Every structure is written in structure tokens, then in C-alpha cells.
Amino acid sequence: MNTLEREKEGEEEKRDLRRTRREMYGADDYSCWAWCSHSTFCLGSALKLTFPYDWSWKTSLLLGGLLSATDPVAVVALLKELGASKKLCTIIEGESLMNDGMAIVVYQLYYRIVFGESFSFGAIVEFLMKVSLGAHIGLAFEIASVLWLGFIFNDTVIEIALTLTVSYIAFFTLVRVSLMKYFHIKWA
């Protein structure tokens, strides 16, 4: 296989991955919230009704939220071993990331409820605004990263370094945005 054929194959693979990301983000962003919430409720209900610990519903749902995240590491390893398409592995890994994030949010919510924190309508609206702001900022960083990665061809060190750098910059940007309110920070 000569260099031109490898480049052509690499470009086709990149196009397939971009198309997979577009398809995945359209569906998984919203379905993971529903499925993780459903899983939390089912596990919490099973814990409350089957275990003899006399837990409250809050505590049962807290443990249900903790256990609701799925871990597809074994599934993805098996798929790769069987020679499944990279598209399928990418979809499963992406869904896992979304489910993990949702499980963290559900766990933290019930953790606060168990320890007596109550939530008003204004607090819920503020939380939803933070979530949507975080999602939009994360999406902006992802689009910039994907566009930037489009200019790099088969240089794994630069691809990994760019991915990690953009992830940390997005994280620190979101931390700064979320701390602005509490410390009265103004944008410089």
C-alpha cells in the first residue's frame, strides 16, 4: 500500500468518525438523561423494596444514582477483538461518557438531598442554566478541536497533546465561569 492510498484511507476514516460524532451527539445527549434517570429510579426502587435496611427513598435513590452508570470497557474490548467497526466502538464509548456524566450529576443531587439541602425553583433554573452554558462552551471547544484536528494527519503525539490541552482549557474555562458568581470575578 503506497502513501497516497494510506492518506486516502485515513481521510475516509476521519470523515466516518466525524459523521459518527454528528449522529451520536444528536441522539445521545438527550437519551442518556432519560435512561440514566430511569436506571436510577429502578435501582433505587429495587434497593428500597428488597433490602431490609429501612433506608429512606432519598438514600435508596442516592445508591441507585451511584450504580446507574454503565461501564462498557469489557464490551468495547470484546468488540475490538471481534473486529467490529470503529463506528460502533465510538458510539458505545460516547454513550458511556454521557452516562458517566449523568450519573455524577444524579449522585451529587441526591447526596445533597440526603444531607438536608432543599432546592427552590430558582435553584433549579440556575442549575439548568449552568448545565446548558457548560454544554455550549464544551461544544464550542469540541468544534474548534475537531476543526484543528482536521489539519493534522497521522501524528498521534500531536493529536493526543491537542486533545488533552483543549480538554483542560475547556475545564478551566468552565471552572472560571462557574466561580465568577461566587467570588464576584469580572472578565478582564
Backbone as JSON, one array per atom type, in Angstrom:
{
  "sequence": "MNTLEREKEGEEEKRDLRRTRREMYGADDYSCWAWCSHSTFCLGSALKLTFPYDWSWKTSLLLGGLLSATDPVAVVALLKELGASKKLCTIIEGESLMNDGMAIVVYQLYYRIVFGESFSFGAIVEFLMKVSLGAHIGLAFEIASVLWLGFIFNDTVIEIALTLTVSYIAFFTLVRVSLMKYFHIKWA",
  "N": [[0.85, -1.17, 0.0], [0.73, 2.09, -0.97], [1.79, 5.48, -0.09], [-0.1, 7.4, -0.89], [-2.49, 5.91, -1.06], [-2.77, 5.18, 1.63], [-3.12, 7.72, 2.79], [-5.54, 8.44, 1.59], [-7.22, 6.46, 2.63], [-7.03, 7.11, 5.34], [-8.23, 9.66, 5.35], [-10.86, 8.96, 4.63], [-11.56, 7.46, 6.88], [-11.46, 9.46, 8.84], [-13.57, 11.1, 7.97], [-15.71, 9.33, 8.34], [-15.63, 9.07, 11.13], [-16.21, 11.72, 11.91], [-18.82, 11.96, 10.9], [-20.03, 9.99, 12.47], [-19.74, 11.16, 15.01], [-21.42, 13.4, 14.7], [-23.91, 12.12, 14.32], [-24.06, 10.73, 16.73], [-24.06, 12.72, 18.76], [-26.45, 13.96, 18.27], [-28.44, 12.19, 19.17], [-27.64, 10.9, 21.62], [-27.22, 12.89, 23.56], [-29.64, 13.53, 24.74], [-30.99, 11.12, 25.19], [-29.42, 9.78, 27.05], [-29.87, 11.1, 29.44], [-32.53, 10.43, 29.99], [-32.41, 7.58, 30.11], [-30.5, 7.14, 32.14], [-31.75, 8.37, 34.32], [-34.02, 6.77, 34.47], [-32.8, 4.3, 35.05], [-31.64, 4.95, 37.52], [-33.96, 5.35, 39.06], [-35.17, 2.79, 38.9], [-33.17, 1.1, 40.04], [-32.94, 2.33, 42.57], [-35.55, 1.93, 43.54], [-35.63, -0.88, 43.6], [-33.64, -1.35, 45.51], [-34.8, -0.12, 47.76], [-37.12, -1.62, 48.13], [-36.3, -4.29, 48.36], [-34.05, -4.7, 50.08], [-33.4, -5.13, 53.57], [-32.82, -2.81, 55.09], [-34.15, -0.57, 55.92], [-33.95, 1.9, 54.61], [-34.36, 5.31, 53.6], [-36.29, 6.74, 50.86], [-34.73, 8.66, 49.66], [-32.07, 7.93, 50.29], [-31.96, 5.42, 49.07], [-32.33, 6.12, 46.38], [-30.02, 7.62, 46.09], [-27.98, 5.66, 46.19], [-28.86, 4.2, 44.0], [-28.4, 6.09, 41.96], [-25.63, 6.16, 42.07], [-24.97, 3.6, 41.22], [-25.97, 3.5, 38.68], [-24.5, 4.14, 36.4], [-23.15, 2.81, 33.45], [-20.52, 0.59, 32.49], [-18.64, 0.21, 29.78], [-16.18, -1.0, 29.19], [-15.29, -3.69, 28.99], [-17.04, -4.55, 27.0], [-16.34, -2.94, 24.77], [-13.68, -3.74, 24.45], [-14.1, -6.42, 23.76], [-15.56, -6.09, 21.38], [-13.59, -4.87, 19.77], [-11.77, -6.95, 19.66], [-13.23, -8.8, 18.25], [-13.32, -7.58, 15.85], [-15.09, -5.53, 15.21], [-16.68, -2.64, 13.74], [-15.11, 0.59, 13.77], [-16.81, 2.67, 14.08], [-19.03, 1.67, 15.55], [-17.75, 1.07, 18.0], [-16.97, 3.68, 18.72], [-19.46, 4.91, 19.09], [-20.48, 3.47, 21.28], [-18.53, 4.05, 23.25], [-18.86, 6.84, 23.41], [-21.51, 7.03, 24.32], [-21.15, 5.87, 26.81], [-19.55, 7.82, 28.08], [-21.37, 9.94, 28.26], [-23.32, 8.78, 29.91], [-21.82, 8.36, 32.25], [-21.27, 11.01, 33.02], [-23.88, 11.9, 33.52], [-24.59, 10.2, 35.62], [-22.89, 11.13, 37.62], [-23.94, 13.69, 38.06], [-26.56, 13.04, 38.95], [-25.93, 11.56, 41.26], [-24.63, 13.55, 42.85], [-26.76, 15.32, 43.18], [-28.69, 13.78, 44.66], [-27.09, 13.24, 46.86], [-26.84, 15.74, 48.07], [-29.52, 16.14, 48.68], [-30.01, 14.05, 50.51], [-28.5, 14.92, 52.67], [-29.99, 17.02, 53.58], [-30.31, 19.38, 52.07], [-32.38, 21.67, 50.42], [-34.18, 22.43, 47.41], [-35.1, 25.21, 45.58], [-37.35, 26.65, 43.12], [-35.92, 28.63, 41.75], [-33.29, 27.81, 42.21], [-33.22, 25.45, 40.77], [-33.62, 26.42, 38.17], [-31.29, 27.95, 37.94], [-29.38, 25.91, 38.07], [-30.0, 24.47, 35.71], [-29.39, 26.45, 33.84], [-26.61, 26.67, 34.23], [-25.84, 24.12, 33.44], [-26.62, 24.11, 30.73], [-25.05, 26.23, 29.78], [-22.5, 25.18, 30.26], [-22.61, 22.98, 28.53], [-22.8, 24.27, 26.04], [-20.4, 25.75, 25.95], [-18.57, 23.63, 26.11], [-19.25, 22.32, 23.71], [-18.47, 24.27, 21.87], [-15.68, 24.26, 22.28], [-15.21, 21.63, 21.48], [-15.91, 21.67, 18.75], [-13.98, 23.47, 17.79], [-11.7, 21.97, 18.37], [-12.07, 19.65, 16.79], [-12.05, 20.78, 14.23], [-9.43, 21.76, 14.22], [-8.01, 19.37, 14.52], [-8.51, 18.32, 12.05], [-6.58, 19.31, 10.37], [-4.34, 17.92, 10.96], [-2.5, 15.05, 10.21], [-2.2, 11.72, 10.82], [-0.38, 11.98, 13.03], [0.11, 10.97, 15.93], [1.09, 11.84, 18.42], [0.83, 14.65, 18.41], [-1.94, 14.78, 18.02], [-2.94, 13.58, 20.4], [-1.8, 15.3, 22.33], [-3.03, 17.73, 21.61], [-5.75, 17.08, 22.03], [-5.81, 16.57, 24.83], [-4.91, 19.06, 25.78], [-6.88, 20.89, 24.84], [-9.07, 19.85, 26.21], [-8.38, 20.34, 28.92], [-8.2, 23.14, 28.86], [-10.85, 23.78, 28.26], [-12.05, 22.78, 30.59], [-10.88, 24.44, 32.61], [-11.83, 26.9, 31.75], [-14.59, 26.57, 32.12], [-14.62, 26.2, 34.91], [-13.79, 28.72, 35.73], [-15.92, 30.29, 34.78], [-18.01, 29.25, 36.34], [-17.14, 29.94, 38.89], [-17.19, 32.67, 38.86], [-19.51, 33.93, 39.81], [-19.53, 33.37, 42.55], [-17.21, 34.5, 43.6], [-17.29, 37.05, 42.74], [-15.99, 37.72, 40.33], [-14.84, 39.52, 37.58], [-14.76, 39.58, 34.01], [-11.63, 40.06, 32.55]],
  "CA": [[0.0, 0.0, 0.0], [1.59, 3.26, -1.03], [1.46, 6.6, 0.78], [-1.33, 8.04, -1.36], [-3.61, 5.07, -0.66], [-2.92, 5.31, 3.08], [-3.7, 9.03, 3.06], [-6.94, 8.39, 1.18], [-7.91, 5.64, 3.62], [-7.08, 7.9, 6.58], [-9.24, 10.71, 5.18], [-12.18, 8.32, 4.69], [-11.8, 7.11, 8.27], [-11.77, 10.7, 9.56], [-14.93, 11.51, 7.58], [-16.64, 8.42, 9.02], [-15.67, 9.42, 12.55], [-16.94, 12.99, 12.05], [-20.23, 11.66, 10.68], [-20.46, 9.25, 13.65], [-19.9, 12.12, 16.1], [-22.64, 14.19, 14.46], [-25.06, 11.27, 14.59], [-24.09, 10.37, 18.13], [-24.43, 13.84, 19.61], [-27.85, 14.29, 18.07], [-29.33, 11.31, 19.91], [-27.2, 10.52, 22.96], [-27.29, 13.98, 24.53], [-30.92, 13.54, 25.44], [-31.41, 9.79, 25.62], [-28.68, 9.35, 28.24], [-30.54, 11.67, 30.62], [-33.72, 9.63, 30.25], [-32.06, 6.22, 30.51], [-29.82, 7.15, 33.43], [-32.79, 8.67, 35.31], [-34.83, 5.55, 34.58], [-31.97, 3.31, 35.73], [-31.53, 5.39, 38.91], [-35.24, 5.09, 39.71], [-35.37, 1.34, 39.01], [-32.24, 0.58, 41.04], [-33.35, 2.86, 43.88], [-36.78, 1.23, 43.95], [-35.26, -2.26, 43.95], [-32.93, -1.3, 46.79], [-35.74, 0.24, 48.83], [-38.13, -2.66, 48.34], [-35.76, -5.63, 48.6], [-33.1, -4.78, 51.19], [-34.06, -4.91, 54.87], [-32.06, -1.81, 55.83], [-35.04, 0.54, 56.28], [-33.43, 3.14, 54.05], [-35.36, 6.23, 53.05], [-36.25, 6.8, 49.4], [-33.6, 9.52, 49.26], [-30.84, 7.14, 50.37], [-32.04, 4.37, 48.04], [-32.08, 6.75, 45.08], [-28.61, 8.01, 46.07], [-27.21, 4.48, 45.78], [-29.28, 3.91, 42.63], [-27.66, 7.01, 41.09], [-24.23, 5.76, 42.06], [-24.82, 2.34, 40.49], [-26.65, 3.54, 37.38], [-23.57, 4.32, 35.28], [-22.69, 1.56, 32.83], [-19.09, 0.59, 32.16], [-18.54, -0.64, 28.59], [-14.79, -1.31, 28.86], [-15.21, -5.07, 28.52], [-17.78, -4.65, 25.74], [-15.54, -2.33, 23.7], [-12.53, -4.63, 24.22], [-14.58, -7.58, 23.04], [-15.89, -5.66, 20.02], [-12.34, -4.67, 19.03], [-11.19, -8.27, 19.45], [-14.02, -9.47, 17.21], [-13.16, -6.86, 14.6], [-16.25, -4.68, 14.93], [-16.31, -1.36, 13.12], [-14.7, 1.66, 14.67], [-18.01, 3.49, 14.29], [-19.78, 1.09, 16.65], [-16.97, 1.29, 19.23], [-17.04, 5.1, 19.06], [-20.8, 5.19, 19.6], [-20.59, 2.89, 22.62], [-17.68, 4.84, 24.15], [-19.5, 8.14, 23.6], [-22.67, 6.84, 25.19], [-20.64, 5.64, 28.16], [-19.14, 9.1, 28.66], [-22.57, 10.7, 28.6], [-23.95, 8.13, 31.06], [-20.99, 8.64, 33.42], [-21.53, 12.39, 33.44], [-25.23, 11.97, 34.08], [-24.57, 9.51, 36.92], [-22.25, 12.03, 38.58], [-24.91, 14.74, 38.38], [-27.63, 12.44, 39.76], [-25.36, 11.24, 42.57], [-24.43, 14.78, 43.62], [-28.08, 15.84, 43.51], [-29.26, 13.01, 45.77], [-26.2, 13.41, 48.01], [-27.25, 16.98, 48.73], [-30.88, 15.95, 49.22], [-29.9, 13.19, 51.69], [-27.97, 15.69, 53.79], [-30.91, 18.06, 54.01], [-30.38, 20.58, 51.25], [-33.61, 21.73, 49.63], [-34.0, 23.16, 46.17], [-36.22, 26.05, 45.16], [-37.5, 26.76, 41.67], [-34.81, 29.45, 41.27], [-32.06, 27.0, 42.23], [-33.3, 24.5, 39.66], [-33.39, 27.19, 36.94], [-29.87, 28.29, 37.91], [-28.66, 24.68, 37.73], [-30.21, 24.19, 34.29], [-28.63, 27.44, 33.08], [-25.2, 26.28, 34.29], [-25.65, 22.92, 32.61], [-26.69, 24.47, 29.31], [-23.87, 27.04, 29.48], [-21.38, 24.25, 30.19], [-22.75, 22.19, 27.31], [-22.5, 25.11, 24.89], [-18.96, 26.04, 25.95], [-17.93, 22.37, 25.74], [-19.49, 22.1, 22.28], [-17.62, 25.21, 21.13], [-14.31, 23.74, 22.34], [-15.14, 20.42, 20.69], [-15.91, 22.04, 17.33], [-12.66, 24.02, 17.5], [-10.74, 20.87, 18.41], [-12.26, 18.79, 15.61], [-11.55, 21.52, 13.08], [-7.99, 21.81, 14.32], [-7.51, 18.02, 14.25], [-8.65, 18.06, 10.62], [-5.36, 19.72, 9.69], [-3.25, 17.03, 11.39], [-2.67, 13.75, 9.59], [-1.42, 10.6, 11.33], [0.66, 12.32, 14.0], [-0.62, 10.66, 17.15], [1.57, 12.64, 19.55], [0.18, 15.96, 18.33], [-3.38, 14.59, 18.23], [-3.17, 13.35, 21.83], [-1.47, 16.54, 23.05], [-4.08, 18.7, 21.32], [-6.97, 16.64, 22.69], [-5.66, 16.81, 26.27], [-4.8, 20.51, 26.03], [-8.19, 21.51, 24.65], [-9.94, 19.39, 27.3], [-8.05, 21.08, 30.13], [-8.57, 24.55, 28.67], [-12.31, 23.84, 28.41], [-12.34, 22.59, 32.01], [-10.53, 25.63, 33.37], [-12.76, 27.95, 31.34], [-15.86, 26.32, 32.8], [-14.44, 26.46, 36.33], [-13.76, 30.17, 35.9], [-17.28, 30.79, 34.58], [-18.84, 28.87, 37.48], [-16.67, 30.62, 40.1], [-17.35, 34.11, 38.73], [-20.63, 34.39, 40.63], [-19.24, 33.23, 43.97], [-16.1, 35.35, 44.01], [-17.5, 38.36, 42.1], [-14.91, 37.91, 39.35], [-15.23, 40.17, 36.32], [-13.87, 39.24, 32.9], [-10.61, 41.09, 32.36]],
  "C": [[0.9, 1.24, 0.0], [1.04, 4.4, -0.17], [0.15, 7.26, 0.38], [-2.57, 7.24, -0.96], [-3.86, 5.16, 0.83], [-3.54, 6.64, 3.46], [-5.19, 9.04, 2.73], [-7.77, 7.59, 2.18], [-8.06, 6.39, 4.95], [-8.12, 9.0, 6.5], [-10.65, 10.14, 5.24], [-12.54, 7.95, 6.12], [-12.16, 8.35, 9.1], [-13.18, 11.19, 9.23], [-15.97, 10.63, 8.27], [-16.75, 8.76, 10.5], [-16.42, 10.74, 12.78], [-18.44, 12.77, 11.88], [-20.79, 10.92, 11.9], [-20.67, 10.2, 14.82], [-21.16, 12.95, 15.93], [-23.88, 13.37, 14.77], [-25.2, 10.98, 16.07], [-24.56, 11.52, 19.0], [-25.87, 14.27, 19.41], [-28.76, 13.46, 18.95], [-28.91, 11.13, 21.36], [-27.32, 11.64, 23.98], [-28.56, 13.92, 25.36], [-31.34, 12.16, 25.92], [-30.67, 9.33, 26.86], [-29.33, 9.89, 29.5], [-31.75, 10.81, 30.98], [-33.36, 8.24, 30.77], [-31.37, 6.18, 31.86], [-30.81, 7.46, 34.56], [-33.66, 7.44, 35.55], [-34.06, 4.48, 35.36], [-31.82, 3.66, 37.21], [-32.82, 5.05, 39.66], [-35.46, 3.59, 39.91], [-34.45, 0.72, 40.06], [-32.6, 1.06, 42.44], [-34.58, 2.17, 44.41], [-36.46, -0.21, 44.37], [-34.53, -2.3, 45.29], [-33.89, -1.04, 47.95], [-36.66, -0.93, 49.15], [-37.56, -4.03, 48.69], [-34.83, -5.72, 49.8], [-33.78, -4.44, 52.51], [-33.4, -3.81, 55.71], [-32.9, -0.62, 56.29], [-34.47, 1.89, 55.84], [-34.6, 4.02, 53.6], [-35.28, 6.17, 51.52], [-35.07, 7.62, 48.93], [-32.3, 8.72, 49.23], [-30.83, 6.05, 49.31], [-31.76, 4.95, 46.66], [-30.63, 7.25, 44.97], [-27.75, 6.83, 45.62], [-27.59, 4.06, 44.36], [-28.56, 4.79, 41.63], [-26.2, 6.64, 40.97], [-24.0, 4.52, 41.2], [-25.36, 2.4, 39.06], [-25.72, 3.71, 36.18], [-23.13, 2.96, 34.75], [-21.22, 1.7, 32.46], [-18.85, -0.34, 30.98], [-17.11, -1.06, 28.25], [-14.67, -2.73, 28.31], [-15.91, -5.24, 27.17], [-16.95, -4.11, 24.58], [-14.32, -3.2, 23.4], [-12.94, -5.86, 23.42], [-14.93, -7.23, 21.59], [-14.63, -5.47, 19.17], [-11.69, -6.02, 18.71], [-11.92, -9.02, 18.34], [-13.96, -8.75, 15.87], [-14.36, -6.01, 14.22], [-15.77, -3.34, 14.37], [-15.95, -0.33, 14.18], [-15.87, 2.57, 15.0], [-18.8, 2.97, 15.48], [-19.06, 1.29, 17.98], [-17.04, 2.74, 19.67], [-18.4, 5.46, 19.64], [-20.95, 4.66, 21.03], [-19.75, 3.67, 23.62], [-18.3, 6.21, 24.44], [-20.71, 8.06, 24.51], [-22.24, 6.61, 26.63], [-20.22, 6.94, 28.84], [-20.34, 9.92, 29.09], [-23.25, 10.1, 29.83], [-23.15, 8.38, 32.34], [-21.22, 10.05, 33.94], [-22.89, 12.55, 34.08], [-25.28, 11.32, 35.45], [-23.92, 10.39, 37.99], [-23.22, 13.13, 39.01], [-26.01, 14.2, 39.28], [-27.12, 12.12, 41.16], [-25.19, 12.51, 43.42], [-25.76, 15.4, 44.03], [-28.67, 15.1, 44.71], [-28.39, 13.08, 47.01], [-26.6, 14.66, 48.79], [-28.63, 16.85, 49.35], [-30.83, 15.11, 50.5], [-29.41, 13.99, 52.89], [-28.75, 16.97, 54.05], [-30.98, 19.32, 53.18], [-31.68, 20.55, 50.44], [-33.38, 22.63, 48.42], [-35.26, 23.93, 45.83], [-36.29, 26.06, 43.63], [-36.34, 27.56, 41.07], [-33.51, 28.68, 41.23], [-32.06, 26.0, 41.08], [-33.05, 25.21, 38.33], [-31.91, 27.56, 36.82], [-29.02, 27.08, 37.53], [-28.78, 24.37, 36.24], [-29.47, 25.19, 33.4], [-27.15, 27.1, 33.07], [-24.93, 25.08, 33.4], [-25.66, 23.29, 31.13], [-25.49, 25.33, 28.9], [-22.64, 26.14, 29.34], [-21.41, 23.42, 28.92], [-22.38, 23.01, 26.08], [-21.0, 25.45, 24.81], [-18.18, 24.78, 25.56], [-18.08, 22.06, 24.26], [-18.61, 23.02, 21.44], [-16.16, 24.73, 21.13], [-14.17, 22.47, 21.49], [-15.09, 20.75, 19.19], [-14.54, 22.6, 16.93], [-11.61, 22.91, 17.45], [-10.85, 19.97, 17.18], [-11.76, 19.48, 14.35], [-10.03, 21.55, 13.06], [-7.38, 20.43, 14.02], [-7.62, 17.65, 12.77], [-7.4, 18.42, 9.83], [-4.17, 18.81, 10.01], [-3.51, 15.65, 10.82], [-1.67, 12.75, 10.17], [-0.22, 11.0, 12.18], [0.01, 12.17, 15.38], [-0.17, 11.49, 18.34], [0.89, 14.01, 19.56], [-1.32, 15.82, 18.56], [-3.71, 14.41, 19.7], [-2.9, 14.61, 22.62], [-2.55, 17.59, 22.83], [-5.38, 18.35, 22.04], [-6.91, 16.92, 24.19], [-5.63, 18.3, 26.59], [-6.16, 21.19, 25.89], [-9.15, 21.09, 25.76], [-9.65, 20.17, 28.58], [-8.4, 22.56, 30.02], [-10.08, 24.72, 28.82], [-12.69, 23.7, 29.88], [-12.05, 23.86, 32.81], [-11.42, 26.82, 33.0], [-14.09, 27.79, 32.07], [-15.76, 26.55, 34.31], [-14.45, 27.97, 36.58], [-15.16, 30.77, 35.75], [-18.14, 30.46, 35.8], [-18.41, 29.57, 38.77], [-16.87, 32.14, 40.04], [-18.42, 34.64, 39.68], [-20.23, 34.41, 42.11], [-18.13, 34.16, 44.46], [-16.16, 36.75, 43.38], [-16.36, 38.7, 41.14], [-15.51, 38.54, 38.11], [-14.27, 39.71, 35.25], [-12.89, 40.4, 32.69], [-10.61, 41.61, 30.94]]
}
